[in-house]
Amino acid sequence: MLVTLIPLFDKEMSVRAYSLFTQKKNFLLNPSLQGTGSFDGAAGIPGLEIIENMGIETLSADKEVFVAINNISVFTDIDSQCSAPHGRVVLLMDNSITPEKMYVDRLKELKSRGYKLAVRKLSVQQFEAYREILLLMDYVLLDHKKIDITKARIYFTKVYPNVRLCAGNIQTQEIYDGLVKEGGYELYEGEFYRVPVTKGETEVAPLKVNYIELLNIVNAEDFELTKAADIIGHDTALVISLLKMVNRMSVNSEITSIRHAAAMLGQRELKKWINAAVTNQLYADKPNEITRLSLLRAKFAENLAPAFEMAGQSSELFLMGLFSVLDLILNKPMEEALRMVKVSKQIEEALINGKGKLAPVLEFVTQYEAANWQEVSRLMILKEIDMEQVYEAYIQSLKWYRDLFTE
């Protein structure tokens, strides 16, 4: 199974929920899936299977998870498929579930059990016909590209004041800012949060310069532990994070200094920790999802190394994923941002020009995270990659990210 999470933001650019997108079979090897979008399980619900296998906390911490259902799976025994709290699961339907009595009654039953309900892919012409269903909805997702959602918002505010609206398919930060200013939407979805800038807007803050220096030190060949430790010592948040890491590894050891703590980790573990922890601090003034995106890309790319027959370059793939949003963090074009960090020519070529040996992995990762299953399927066939390899690589990335921030 292929699985990815799409974030839903609030007006403060904080992630409030995730949509869980899945695909059970290779899109191109199974033509019958064409047009079914992200959901191809007829009787079962793949999203609930993922939640049950991994645990909802691994997927989304304390946030809601939107799970796709269709006109068949809505009648399955949903309780037996997932033991997660009902209030955390939002059953997301589309217009395959019609406003017939059998569907309305089933949705009422699910709502009475504590599940939340959402609907998407409704056209303006269907709003009136779907009245009985819309009265049951907690959320309605409105596609910014396909309908005039401003008019739709006015309509829903008057007719269905209890429904929370999600503005979807938002492509730029400017559109997001405009919709937030307009008001009336609970959630916002789209690629707007990861669209790169095209020109420099601000100077890099002094603290960020220290973080970049630290990244440069540990990613140089045979770096000096003491030099890295001294820079860590200038930042309280990093010191606390380092000490927590060392204490988890050596419970009975007394740490006498920052240099001592760094030495206890050793070069390899210190480098791994710094690349993750420093990146987290570097992105502190950005939406949390940018940090998550960067770290998941890094680990996912690293985990995919064997599948792309690049096991010897797993560390480079990690850094490529980590720095793939550096332009967003530093508010500079990628070429300018990469001048500030010491990365290999192959990483530069992949991030700036989308070319070179590492580029296919980056392309695969970005297509995957956007749930572009048709393109993912094409790339898997082209590279002769097994779906199980991809699934394991992504799931292990989610678990790694969870453990990274677990006290």
Salt bridges, closest charged atoms under 4 A:
GLU49 OE1 - LYS24 NZ 3.36
GLU57 OE2 - ARG88 NH1 3.04
ASP62 OD1 - LYS63 NZ 3.60
GLU64 OE2 - LYS116 NZ 2.32
ASP79 OD1 - HIS86 NE2 3.57
ASP79 OD2 - ARG113 NH1 3.22
ASP105 OD2 - LYS101 NZ 2.58
GLU109 OE1 - ARG106 NH1 3.22
GLU109 OE2 - ARG113 NH2 2.57
ASP138 OD2 - LYS111 NZ 2.93
ASP138 OD1 - ARG164 NH2 3.81
GLU182 OE2 - ARG153 NE 2.96
GLU186 OE2 - ARG16 NH2 3.04
ASP230 OD2 - ARG259 NH2 2.84
ASP285 OD1 - LYS208 NZ 3.19
GLU289 OE2 - ARG292 NH1 2.90
GLU302 OE1 - LYS299 NZ 2.59
GLU336 OE2 - LYS332 NZ 3.37
GLU369 OE2 - ARG194 NH1 2.50
GLU369 OE2 - ARG297 NH2 2.55
GLU375 OE2 - ARG378 NH2 2.67
ASP403 OD1 - ARG402 NE 3.03
GLU407 OE1 - LYS244 NZ 3.15
